Amino acid sequence: MRHIAAEHLLKAEGTHVSAAVGLDLTWLQGPTTNDELDVGIVSVAPGAQTPAHSHHKGQVIVCVSGQGFVELDGERVTVSKGDVVICPAGEYHIHGASADQSWEHLTISTGTHGGARTE
């Protein structure tokens, strides 16, 4: 078991990756991309977003601070601290920060990551 107190979450140690311009990811566990949990804290700069992508076994997004959005098939939902988003397996989606503020969220997934949509 690993416990990370809320006040330390955004400064937790882990494997750091610059996922894309304006997106920083610190893996708190993983990424194993198998049946084990991959858990990371994602920091998104104002106006930055992911490309459309999927997770083969789904993803849970827990909003920690700031304001962002999750978009599926052109429908955009605004999310903020305390909100939870469940993305089913194989569902291509985009998530990012609002234009005027950063957004931090936990990402929890298992399985391989589908990568960016090519169409």
N, C-alpha and C positions, 0 to 999 in steps of 0.2 A: 504494500500500500504506500502511496505517496500523498501527503497532504500539503496543499498550498493554500495558505490563508488568503482571504480576499485582498487584504492590503498589500500583499506581495505578488499577486497574480501577474500584473503587467511588467514586473521586474524579475520574474522567475527565470532560473537558469534552465537551459535546454539547448538543443541544436538549432542554431539560427540560420535561416535561409531568406534571401531576398527573392521572393516569388515572382515579382513583376515590378514595373515602375510604380512606386507608391505603395507597394504591398510588402510588408515584412512579416515573416512567420517564424515563431519559435516553437519547435516541437517539444512539448513537455514529456511526451511518450511517443516513440516511433520516429520517423514513419517506418512501419514494418510492411505496409501494403499487403497484409495477409489477413488472417482471421482475428488477429489481436487488435486492440484499440489503438488508433492513432489519435492523439490529443495534442492540439496546438493552440497557441494564442496568436491571432492575426491582428496586426496593426495596419490600418488603411488610411492613407493621407487624404485630405479633402479632395473630392472629385475623382479619386482613383477607383478602379474597379477591375475585377477579374475578367478574363475572356469567358465565353460560354463554356461550361465544363460539366462533367458528371462524376459521380462516385459509384462504382459498381455495386456497393452494398449500402449506399445511402450516406447521408450526412446530417448531423445535428449542429445547428449554429446557435450559440447562446450569446446574446449581446451583453457586453461587459460595460462599455462606456461609449459616449458619443452618439452619433446618428448615422444610419446607413440605409441600405435597401437590399432587397432580394428580388430578382426579376425572373419570371418564367413565361415564355411565349408572349412577350410584350406586356405582361401584367406586372407592375412594379408595386411592391409593398414596402412602406417605410417602417424601419425597425429602430428601437433604441434600448437603452439599458433595461435588462430584465426580460426582454422578449426572447422567445425561442422559435426557431424555424426548423422544420423537419423536411428534408429533401429526400424523397423516395429514391431507391436504387435506380440508376440509369437515367434519371431526370436531368436534362441539361438546364443549367441555371447560371445566372450572373449575380454577383453581389459586390457591393462597393460602398464607399462613404458618400455622404451628402456633399454638395458642392462647397459648403462653407465650414464644415467641421470634420475632424477625424473620427474614426470608428474602430473600436476594438471588439473582437469577439472570439469566443472559443470555438474551435472546429473539432468535431468528434466524428470519426468514421472508421470503417473497417474495409478490408478488401483493397483492390487496386483502384487507382484514381484514373478515371476515363480520359483525362486530359481535355484539351480544347476541342471544341466542335470544329470540324473541317469543312462543313458545308455553308 
